[in-house]
Amino acid sequence: MTAETTERTLRQAWAFVFRGYHLTRRYISWVIVFNFYALTGSAAVALIGVAAHDDRLTLTLVTGALLWNFLSTLYTEIAMSVAYERWEGTLEYTFMAPVPRLVHLLGLSLYALANSVVNTATVLVGLVLLTGLDLSGANFPGLLVVMLASTLAFVGLAVMAAALPVLSPERGAEATHIFQGALLLVSGVYYPVEILPAWIRPVAALSPATYTLSACRKLVGIGVPGVPLSAVTGELAILLGMGAVLVPSGLWVFGRVERWAKRTGRLKRTG
Amino acid sequence: MTSSTALAIEVRDLRKRFHKPRRLRRGAAGAEWALAGVSFHVARGETYGLLGPNGSGKSTLIRILSTLLIADGGLVRLLGHRLPEEQAQVRRLIGRVSVDAAFYKKLSARENLLYTALLYGLAPADAERRAMDVLEQLGMEERTFTAPLEEMSRGMQQKISIARALMVNPPLLLLDEPTTGLDPRSRRDVQTFLEALRLREGTTILLTTHDMAEAERLCARIGFLARGRLVAEGTAAELRSLAETSTLDDAFISLTGRPIAAGEDT
């Protein structure tokens, strides 16, 4: 890859961050509303632990709320990208631009990651203020590593889900939310997966969020000081493995669906 | 016969049909031909007009050339690159303006244009300078560039859409009813600009329009498309002569069998 090609590729990936930043700026009142709602929703769950005077439960709920905010924001931003473009009417222009789909999805993921970090940080500050939690024992560098590792797997899932609104403009957007809801249910966000009905439990093993939550709860140190990163290498390996499979699979699925949409005439602004 | 290297657009026996959803099917036919074997070519630097009634297949054709649709059969070559195999190369060479200016309406003209520049991998400063030049030639004032697009008139949005297409300096411009809905002054601004562009840059232009006067003014040759077929082709004078009519409007109605109407197309 020449320096010129590299520069062009970086600009193309940056285009999606640039667009996302300016759209966020223009829709700032809605962004504040969504962040406020995310905070109050998370606090409503975390305060159940405070009401029970159970720090261990509070920390379990807070960790679940924070990680779900992070992962679901990341997922939604990518999975709904095609649906958003259709609503804006810009879908055709984005898809006829000379951007390789990998670069397109990389740019989307970078913005989604930045957005998720800001959203999660907002919720974290709010939760600490509202619950008076002591997170001084948490292994923050370890948490960061696990979250980055799980980002890959979630990006892969989200890219796959982003193909759904290409298949069917309305039903596809609905299906991305159903899929997101299923992840919330099976991944043990607020409870251990062991309490799920026996027939659902095997599905929990397929969700990257299950391993993210398991590793993060150990690193936060619920009831005990946070463990070192070496104690969660099992979860980390599974997350990286899932990322290694899901990212290329997501790109493959998206590519196949895009080609199908071009054959059937579905790739249009009005759906 | 023009040699293929001198051609900007080469379309041969192009076919495309769309399958109707089962609930909309009547009888046994589950698919309709939007393009039923269309052939034409456009030389480099030529402005070619494609005119047809609603549902004639104009927009389908433009969408195939824009790499947004894959044809069922036939050959499409743009500036020597075959579609869909060489779509990555083609995308660098085409600019498109559609009937509705598709923008992020909350973003300003400047933000939308810079986004496009980055998307095409251009240096933002160079692309912005070029876009601003185009907008000034189209009679727009610089103070409007920072206002959200939703606050602009349709004419202003369409001019920005033209600036966006030209920002990448494409040798081939696909214009799908670019002046529909514009006031007479804006329409004239756009037409004058397109004439100057072709003369100055040698840009090849494929124009679909419902405006016969516009087609006569801008296009060296015109093709009439009806029911997915190219039913007549030639200069405006040749078409009038072929139909034995005094106006291009009448020639259109005579040769396509349908009156022209504005609106959504196939």
Chai-1 contact restraints between the chains, C-beta under 6 A:
chainA,res_idxA,chainB,res_idxB,connection_type,confidence,min_distance_angstrom,max_distance_angstrom,comment,restraint_id
A,R8,B,G121,contact,1.0,0.0,6.0,A-B,restraint_1
A,R11,B,L118,contact,1.0,0.0,6.0,A-B,restraint_2
A,R11,B,G121,contact,1.0,0.0,6.0,A-B,restraint_3
A,Q12,B,G121,contact,1.0,0.0,6.0,A-B,restraint_4
A,W14,B,L118,contact,1.0,0.0,6.0,A-B,restraint_5
A,A15,B,Y115,contact,1.0,0.0,6.0,A-B,restraint_6
A,A15,B,L118,contact,1.0,0.0,6.0,A-B,restraint_7
A,A15,B,L119,contact,1.0,0.0,6.0,A-B,restraint_8
A,F18,B,Y115,contact,1.0,0.0,6.0,A-B,restraint_9
A,F18,B,L118,contact,1.0,0.0,6.0,A-B,restraint_10
A,R19,B,Y115,contact,1.0,0.0,6.0,A-B,restraint_11
A,H22,B,L107,contact,1.0,0.0,6.0,A-B,restraint_12
A,H22,B,E111,contact,1.0,0.0,6.0,A-B,restraint_13
A,R26,B,K106,contact,1.0,0.0,6.0,A-B,restraint_14
A,E88,B,Y104,contact,1.0,0.0,6.0,A-B,restraint_15
A,G89,B,A102,contact,1.0,0.0,6.0,A-B,restraint_16
A,T90,B,A102,contact,1.0,0.0,6.0,A-B,restraint_17
A,E92,B,L68,contact,1.0,0.0,6.0,A-B,restraint_18
A,Y93,B,A102,contact,1.0,0.0,6.0,A-B,restraint_19
A,M96,B,S66,contact,1.0,0.0,6.0,A-B,restraint_20
A,M96,B,T67,contact,1.0,0.0,6.0,A-B,restraint_21
A,M96,B,L68,contact,1.0,0.0,6.0,A-B,restraint_22
A,A97,B,L119,contact,1.0,0.0,6.0,A-B,restraint_23
A,P98,B,R91,contact,1.0,0.0,6.0,A-B,restraint_24
A,P98,B,R92,contact,1.0,0.0,6.0,A-B,restraint_25
A,V99,B,L119,contact,1.0,0.0,6.0,A-B,restraint_26
A,K262,B,L69,contact,1.0,0.0,6.0,A-B,restraint_27
A,K262,B,I70,contact,1.0,0.0,6.0,A-B,restraint_28
A,R263,B,I70,contact,1.0,0.0,6.0,A-B,restraint_29
A,G265,B,F18,contact,1.0,0.0,6.0,A-B,restraint_30
A,G265,B,L69,contact,1.0,0.0,6.0,A-B,restraint_31
A,L267,B,L68,contact,1.0,0.0,6.0,A-B,restraint_32
